[in-house]
Amino acid sequence: MEEPLSPRESGQFVSERSRDVFVDEEGAKCVAQMIYELRESEDFTASGWKKNNPLAPPPDSDEAVNWVFVTDTMNFSFWPDKEEEQCEVKCRGNTYRGYMSLCAAITRAMDEGVPITSPSYFSQITEAELAHVLRSDTATPMPMLKARHQVLTEAGRVLVEHGGSFREFMSHCGNDTEKLVKYIVQNIPSYRDEAIYEGKRISLYKRAQILVADYWGIMDVRGEKNIPNLDHLTMFADYRVPQGLVYLGALRYSDGLMEALKNGELLSSGERREVEIRGCSIWCVERIRHHLWNLVEQRDGKKCHINSALIDFYLWPYAKKNHKEMAHIPIHHTRCIYY
C-alpha cells in the first residue's frame, strides 16, 4: 500500500482540486500582515504554550509530558448537539467548555488523587472509571465516552510497551519532527487521520502533529530545545480554525457548502467536502506562512521563526475568543476521533 501524502502535500493536493473550499491569496496576505504586526508578542514564543494550557502541570515536571499525551489522545469532538446543552467541567474555581472541559477534567482528576497521567493506570482504566473522570457538571455528558475510553487504553498500552512514559516513547525515534509524527501514527492507530481524496491517499494528522507541537512547547519552556525541523508541522486541521480563516477572508466556502452548513448538515469523516475544508485550511495556513516569511525577510532582513504550528496556536484561541463575531460563519460538524 502506497504511503499517504504528508499533511502539507495533502493540503496542496486538495486545494488544487477542491470544488467547494478555496484559498484566497489576498486574504492570506492580509492575515500574514496581521501576524507580522504581532511577531514579537509572546503568542509566538514558548511562554505562549503555558498561556494556552493554563491547566497543565508545571512544564518542568514529567507529569506535564504525560498530561499532554492524555489530553491530546482524547482531543476530539467537543461540540454539543444543541448549543444550549453544553458539557461543562468545573476546576479550581472556573468553569470550562469544549476542549478546555477535557483539560479541566484531567486536572480535576489529578487534584482528586487519580493517577490519570500514569500509563500503567490509564492503559487499564475501565469505561466507568473514565466516565467519572470526564463527568460533566451539567446534565450534558462529554460526547463519545466509549471512543475516548478505547483510544486512551489502546494508547496507554502502547506507552507501557515502549518504556512506560510518553517521553520514553518519543526517545525511540530521535527528536526529529517528521520522524516523531510518523512514529506516533505507525504505533497508535487512533492517530491515523487519513482519507482517500480524488483517488489519492492523503493525511491530515491533526492530533499527531499537535501532540508533537505540545511536546515541543514543554521542552522549549524547560530550555530543552532539542526538536529540530519543527517547520515540518502544518496547522492542525479541526473545525474551529477553518471558521476563523473564513472570517478573516483567507478561506472561502462555496454558496452550496455554506448553505449546507448553515442548515446543520453533518459531514462524515473522509467525505469530499469535509476533506476539502480541512485540506484547504492546511494549505491556507501554508500560504499565510509563506507571505509572513517574505514580509519578515523583506522588512526585517532576517529569517522568520513563526512556523505553521505557531500560526495555528494563535488562530485557535483567536477564533475561540471572537466566536460571537464569527457566529454568522458556521462551524462544520463531524463526529469522529480525529478532531
N, C-alpha and C positions, 0 to 999 in steps of 0.2 A: 504493500500500500504506500502510495507516494506521501511524502512529508507535506503537511499543510504549509501554505504561505505564512510568513511571520505576520504578526498583527499590523506592522507598518506596511508590508507588501499587500496584505489583505485590504487595508484601508484604501490604498491607491487602486487596487483591482476593482473593488466595489464602487468607488467613486467614479471611475471611468465608465462604468456600465449602469449606474443607478438610474432608475426610472421615476422615482418618487422623492428622492432626497438629493440636494445639490449643495456643493460648497460654493459660497460666494466669495470670490477672491478679494474684492474691495472691502467686504465686511471683515474678512480675516486680517487685512491690513489695518483696519480701524482697531480691532481687538489687540493686535500687536502693538499699536501706538499706545493704547490704554495701559498695557502691561509694561511697556517701556518707561512710562512715567512713574511706575511703581517698582522699578527694577531693583532699587536699593532697600526696599522695605523688608521686614522680617518674614513676610508671607513667602518669600522666595529663599529662605535660609533654613538651616536645621532647626533653629528655635521655633520656626513656624510649625514644625511637626508636633511639638508638645502643645502648642496653642490649639491645633486642630484635634488633639487627642487628650483633652483635659482629664479624662477618667482613667487614663492608662497609668500603670505603676511607674515609679521613677525610672527614667531611661537607663540609669546606671545599674539597674538590677536585672538579673537574668529572668526574673519573673515577667518583666516587660516584654521580653522577646517571645515568651510562650503566650502571654496575653494577646499580643498581636496575632499570633498564629490562630488562637481560638476564635477571636473576633473576625478575622479575615476568612476563616474557613466557613463561618456561618453568615458571612456578609452578603445576603441576597434577599430580595423580595420583601420589603417592609411596607409597601403601600397598602392602605386599607381598602377593603371592598366598598366601603362608604366613608366619605371624607369626615363625617361627623362621628364615626365609630373608630377611634384610634386606639391602638395599643400604646399604653404609657407605662413607663417604669420610673419609680422614684428612687433616687440615690443621693445620699449626702446633702439632703435639703433641696434638691432640684428635681424637676420632672422632665423626662426625655421622651421623644418620639422618634420614629424611623430608625435609621442605623444607630443613632445615639441611644435608643432604648436597648439595643443589644449590648453596647458598651456598658451601659448602666447596669444591666442585669448581671454581666460577668463581674464587674467591680463590686456590686452588691453581694454577690455570692462569696467573693473573696473576703469582704468585710464580715460576713457571717461564718467564716471559717471553712468554707467549702473549697477543697483543693482543685478548683475548676481549671487552673492553668497547668496542672500536672498531667503529662501524657499518660502516665500509668493509671490515673484516675479517669480522665475523660475518654480513654480508649475503651473503658468498660462501663461507663455511666449508663444507667437504664433510661428508657424514654420517660418514665415517671419522674426520675431524679432531674433530668434535664428540663422537664416541664416545670418543676418547682424553681429551678434556677432562672428560667426565662419567664416566669409568671408575670402577668400584667397587673397593674394596679387599677385597671378598668375592666369592664366586662368583655372587652375585645382582646383575645389572646394574640400573641405573636404568630404570624402565619407560618405554615409549613413546618410544624414541630417534628413530624415524622422524618421529613427530609433532612432537617437540621441534625437530628439525632443520628441518622445514617451517615451523613458526611463527617460529622465530628468523630464518631467512634472509628470509622474507617481511617481517617487521617491520623487519629491517635495511635492506632495500631502500627501505622507506617513509621511514626516517630519512635515508638518503642523498639521497632526492628532496626532503626538506624541511629542508635545511641541514646535514645531516651529523652531528647530535647530538640527543639527546633533549631537551635544554634548548632548542635552536633549534626543534625540532618543536613544543614546548609554547608557544613565543612567537608562533606563528601565530594563536592564538585568544584572546589575552589571558589573564590569570590568574584567571579566574572558574571555580570548581569545576565547575559544571554544564556550561559550555562545554568545559572540558578533557576531561571524561568523554565527552561527545558526539563531540568531535574524534578522540579515540583510537578509539572504536567505529566511527566513519564511515570512518576511514582504514586501520585494521588489522583485517582480517577475523577473526583468531583471538580477538579481544576481544569479539566479538558474542555474548555469553552471553544468548540469548533462548529463549523457548519459547512454545507455544500452550497455554493453560490455560482450560478451560471456554469455548472459542471466542474467547478474548481473547489478543492478542499481549502478552506481558509481558517484562520484562527483569530480570536479576539482576546482571549486570556485576561479578562478583566481582573479576576481575583488573584491569579498567579502573579501578575505584574504589580498589583497594589501590595501584595504580600512582600515582594522583593523591595518595593519602594519604602514600605513601612519599616522593614528590617534595616534598610539603609538609613532611614530617618533616626532610628535609635542609635545605630552605630556612629552616625555623624555627631549627634548630641554628646555621645560618650567620648568623642575625639578619636574614634577608630575608623577613619575614612579609608577603609580598605576594600571598597567595592568599586572597581573601575567600570568603565563602559556603561554608565547609567543612561547615557543618551540613547541606548538601545531600547529603552522603555518608551511606549507610546502613552497616550491618555488611557484612562480606564473606562471603557465604554459601558455606561449604565443608562439609567433613564433620567437622571437629574441634569447632567452636563449637557446632553443634547438640547434640552429645553433652554438652557442658558445660552447656548450657541445660536439658537434660532432667535431668541430675544435680542442678542447683540448684533444680529444681522450677518453672522458669518456662515450660517447654515439655513437652508430654505427647504420647506416641505411643499410638495405639490398640493393643489387645491383638494384633490381626491383624498390624499393621505390626511391632510389637516381636518377635513370633514369627518373621516372615519374615526380619528382620534377624539374629536370633539363629541362624537356620538357615543363614545365609550367603548368602541370596539376593542376587544382584547386581541393582541398579536401573539401568535405561537412562537416559541423559541425556534429559531432557524428558518422561519418563513421569510420570503423575499423582502418585504417592507421592513421587518424587524432587523434583518441583517443590514439593510441599506441605512437605517437610522444609526446603527452602531458603527458600521464600517465607515460611513461618511463622516461621522463625528471624529473618528480616529484621524482620518485624512485632513479634516478641517483644522484640528489642533496641530498637525504637522505643518500645514501652511502658515498658521499663526506663528509657530516656532521659527519657520524659515524667514518670515518677514521680520520678526523680532531680532533674530541673529544679524540680519542685514542692517537693521537700524543701529544696533549696538556697535557693529563693526564700522559703519559709515560715520556715526556721530561721536562715538567714544574711542574709536580706534583700538578696540580690544575684542577678545572673544567673549561671547555671552555665556554665562553659567546656567541660565534658566533653560531646562530641558522640558520635554513634553509632560513628564510626570509632575514637575513643579507647576506647570501651567494648569494641569488638572487639579492639583492641590489648592490652587487659587480659585478656579472656576466652580468647583463643587460647593464650597461654602458661600461663594458669591451668589450662586443660583438659590441656595437654601435661604440666605439672608433676604434676597429680593423676590421670594416666591409670590408675594401678593401682587407685586408689579408685573409678574410674569403669568398671572392666573389665566390670561386670555390665550396663552400658548399651552396646549395640552401635553401632559407627560404621556409617553407610550407605556402601556401596561402589558407585562408578560410575566406569568408565574413560572419561574424556573430557578435552578440552583446556581446560575452563573452570574447573576447581578440582581 
